[in-house]
């Protein structure tokens, strides 16, 4: 799954994002709005992860959606 698909399916994916990263608020998800970089940044902030670790988590999550 690439970033374009993430943007296109964002409304359907919001629920799975909240299941995976429960610390993200509705405001976080609104700001992210399917933007890969924004989602990674919010995960990094809320969970205190490095950029690389957050990127890897999102990549793994996106692979699991296939």
N, C-alpha and C positions, 0 to 999 in steps of 0.2 A: 504494500500500500504506500502510495507516495503522498506528498503534501496536498496535491490537488484533490485527491480522493478524500483526504482528511477534511479539507474545507467543504467539499460537496456533501459530505455525510455528517457534518458536525452535529446537527440536531439529534440524529439518531445515536451518535457516539457519546454524547454528553453523559449519559447514564453509565456507560462502561468506564468512562474516565473517572467519574465520582466513585465508582466501586473500587477501582484500582488505586486512586489517590484521594482518599477520603478527606484529607486536610484541605483540599482545594475548595474554595467557596464558590457560590454561584457567580459572584462578581469576578473571580479568577477565570471562570469558564467563559463568562461574557467577554472579558478582555481578550482571552485567547482566541475565541471564535474560529477555531479550526486552523489557526496559524501555528505551525510547528514550533517556531522560535519562541513565540509567546508562551506556549504550553510548557516547553522545556524550562523557560525562565521562571514560570510560576512554580513548577515542581522544585526547581533548584531553591527558590526562596522559602517555600513552605516546609521543605524537608531538610534544608541545610546541606544539600548535596553539591558536589562539584558539577560544573557544566557537563563534563564528560560523562559522569555517572547518570545525570538526568537524561542526557541524549541517549545513552544506552538503554535506559528503562523505557523511554518512548519508542525507540526502535524495536525493542523486544515486544512491547505491547502491540505495536502496529503489525509485526509479523504474526502475532497470535490471532489477529483478526481475520487473516486470510482464510 
